């Protein structure tokens, strides 16, 4: 009996409930419920290769601003999020940063950079 997976599309405000029917090999054999081609593409990508932007904080050497929000500049695989959080927990920045400035290049060998999501003023500690 075929298995079904339901994915809610976030490509637009409609939020279509898209049903993927999987064959015995786990391959998608049917896509239903999408209102547009983009919804179908989103559902297939979300099932086959889900990615997310990682947002977190890193420690700073600034006692008045002990945490700095950061994010990846592009999505990474959803399966790498936990590993990414552990890696960011080891990071401490000790210099002035501007929003968008790269903190870590090629994060987890993904080709994606981690950037500052806010300004970090001059550290006086």
N, C-alpha and C positions, 0 to 999 in steps of 0.2 A: 504494500500500500504506500503511495507517495506521501512524503512528509511535507508539511507546509510551514513556512516562516513568515511572520508578519513584521513589516517595517513601516514606520511612519516617516513619510518624506518631509524633510525640512527645507526643501528647495524653494518653496514659496509659502505664503500664508494659508493655503488650502489644507496642508497637513494630510494629504491622502494616505489612507491605510492601504498599503500595497502588500499583496500576498504573493510570495514566491513558492511555487510548487517544485519540490526536489525529487529527482528520480532516485532509484536505488543506489546509485553511485554518489549521491549528494550533489549532483549537478542541477542547475536551474533548468527546468523544462518548460515552465510557464510563469508569466508575470501578469498579475491582474490588479486592478484598482487604481492605477495611475491615471491622472487626467492629462498628462503630457509626456512627451519623449524624455524630457529632463528627469521626470519622476522615475521612469523606468531605469534610466542610466544611474540615478542616485541609488535606487534600491539594489541594483546589481552590484555596484561598487561597495555599498555598505555591507552587503553579504559576503562578497569575495575578498575585499581588501579594506576593512574599516580603518579610517585614520581620524586623528583629532589634533587640535592645537593643544599643547601642554601649557597650562598656566600654573604658576606656583610663586613662591617667594624664596629669596636667598638671604642669608645673614649678611650684615654689613659691619664695619668697624665704627659705625656712627651711633653713639648711645641715644641720641635724640631721634634716630630713624633706624632701629635695629633690623628691620626687614625691608627688602626691596622687592616689589612685584616684578616678575619676569614672565616671558612666554617664548615659545618657539615661533620663528618667523614664518614657518610653513607647517602643515600637519605632519605628524609622524604616525607610524602604525599604532593602533590601539593597544596591541600586545606589548609595546615598548613603554607605555606610560608609567608603569610601576618602577621599572628599571630607571627611567628618567627621573622620577621623584627621589629615588635613593641617591642618584648622582648629584642632583641639585642640593640635597641635604648636606653634602660635603663642601659646598662652595661658600666662600666668604669674600665679598668684595670690599676693598679698602681704598677706593679712589672715587673721585667725582664722576658721575655718569649722567648722560642726557638720555631722554626717552628715545628708544630705538637703537641705542648704541649696543654693539655686539659684546656679550659677556663671555660666551663660549662658542667658538667656531666648530662646525662639523660635529654637532652634539650626537653622541652615541654612534659615530660613523654613519650618520644618515644623510649628510650633506645639508642639514638644517642647522641654523644658528639659534642660540638662545639670546634674546635681546631684553634690555631694560624696558619695563612697561611704565616707568615713571622716572622723573629726574631724581638723582641722589646728590644733594648739595655737598659742598666741601666738608670734609670730616675734620673736626677740631679736637678729637679725642686723643 
